[in-house]
């Protein structure tokens, strides 16, 4: 190691990157004491590790959901890793929160745009790579955003899942409704807000499954379409948010629960990100 590399330089690099003492020493030695070069070294180490661990499962991590001060915008950021040991680390949680803060401030278009945002003198994407080199695990960045008259967030199970729900009206009186519906999304995992939002490929698949089940049950061929459409309606009731039974009161569906606050109150969209 170069004689010019002092213990204070190693500490400074360690504070800046979170890398281990020996990794910092090596990075500074490889870059002849140049800090930018040392950080680049750690990042390249992260890239090599990323390639090496591409087939590993990153099912642990942290999910953060935030909304803007005016509640018109919401974001969810997930940083995945391989082990719960890393995901419970305070620095890892703080890092994810800092990415989420950058996301709500800049409101980028997608995950690639989030990764391209500045983070100190590097980008968020480069910071993720740097941390791969630091922790030695596969890491992945995921991001979703939502705009509405009122966006409300919900974090489920100790940062293991995040939901944002958009309402068509903005009033403090609707906050509880929005939070309850966000909890509904986390618990019941709907595929769309209403039946009109269900992907046509899913509808086709459900009809085909319905026909095949009826066929296997020996139902006459001319009845299959009708039976399948009946099963499709059951699918809509179980899998679309507004038509689902409200988890806190199964005597009404989510649409009726929202109408109990305001007859025109409804959900305009939602996003749900979870670990695994």
CORBELKA-V431328 format. One record per pair of residues at least 6 apart in sequence whose ideal C-beta (glycine too) atoms are under 7 Angstrom apart, sorted by the first residue. I is the first residue (numbers start at 1). GAP is how many residues later the second one is. Records with the same first field share a line. If there is no record, write none. Layout:
I->GAP + GAP
This chain:
1->24 + 28
2->27 + 30 + 31
4->29
5->23 + 24 + 28
9->19 + 24
10->11 + 14 + 15 + 18
13->6 + 11 + 14 + 15 + 22 + 25
14->7 + 10
17->22 + 25 + 113 + 117
18->73 + 113 + 116
19->23 + 114 + 115
23->19
27->11 + 14 + 15
28->10
30->11
31->6 + 7 + 10
39->91
42->88 + 91 + 92
43->83 + 86 + 87 + 90
45->88
46->83 + 84 + 85 + 86 + 87
47->82
49->83 + 84 + 87
50->79 + 82 + 88
53->85
56->26 + 82
57->25
58->22 + 23 + 24 + 80 + 81 + 82
59->216 + 217
60->20 + 21 + 22 + 23 + 24 + 26 + 27 + 215
61->17 + 18 + 19 + 20 + 26 + 214
62->17 + 25 + 30 + 31 + 34 + 97
63->13 + 15 + 92 + 96 + 97 + 98 + 99 + 210 + 211 + 212
64->13 + 32 + 33 + 36 + 95 + 98
65->9 + 11 + 88 + 89 + 90 + 97 + 98 + 99
66->8 + 9 + 34 + 38 + 87
67->6 + 7 + 84 + 85 + 86
68->36
71->79 + 80 + 99
72->75 + 79
73->31 + 34 + 72 + 74 + 78
74->71 + 72 + 77 + 79 + 90
75->25 + 28 + 29 + 68 + 69 + 70
76->68 + 86 + 88 + 195 + 197
77->19 + 22 + 23 + 26 + 66
78->64 + 195
79->16 + 17 + 20 + 60 + 62
80->59 + 60 + 195
81->6 + 54 + 56 + 58
82->55 + 56
83->54
86->6 + 49 + 51
95->36
99->25
102->15 + 17 + 22
103->11 + 40
106->11
107->38
108->6 + 9
110->33
111->30 + 31 + 32
114->10 + 27 + 29
115->8 + 9 + 10 + 26
116->7 + 9
117->6 + 7
119->8
128->11 + 13
131->8
132->7
142->131
144->127 + 129
146->18 + 20 + 123 + 125
148->18 + 19 + 120 + 121
149->18 + 19 + 20 + 21
150->17 + 19 + 20 + 24 + 28
151->13 + 15
152->13 + 23 + 26 + 27 + 30
153->9 + 11 + 29
154->9 + 25 + 28 + 29 + 32
155->7
156->7 + 30
160->114 + 115
161->25 + 112 + 113 + 114
162->111
163->19 + 22 + 23 + 107 + 109
164->106 + 107
165->13 + 16 + 17 + 20 + 102 + 105
166->101 + 102 + 103 + 104
167->7 + 11 + 98 + 100 + 101
168->97 + 98 + 100
169->93 + 96
173->88
174->87 + 91
177->81 + 84 + 88
180->68
181->73 + 86
184->57 + 60 + 62 + 63 + 70
185->56 + 85 + 87
186->86
187->60
188->56 + 59
189->83
190->49 + 50 + 51 + 54
191->7 + 11 + 48 + 49
192->6 + 48
193->47 + 48 + 49 + 74 + 76 + 77
194->46 + 48 + 49
195->41 + 45
198->42
203->29
206->26 + 29
207->21 + 25
210->17 + 18 + 21 + 22
211->13 + 17
214->10 + 13 + 14
215->9
219->8
236->7
237->6
238->6
241->13 + 26 + 29
242->11 + 12 + 13 + 24 + 25
243->10 + 12
244->9 + 10
245->8
246->6 + 7 + 8 + 11
249->8
255->11
258->7 + 8
259->6
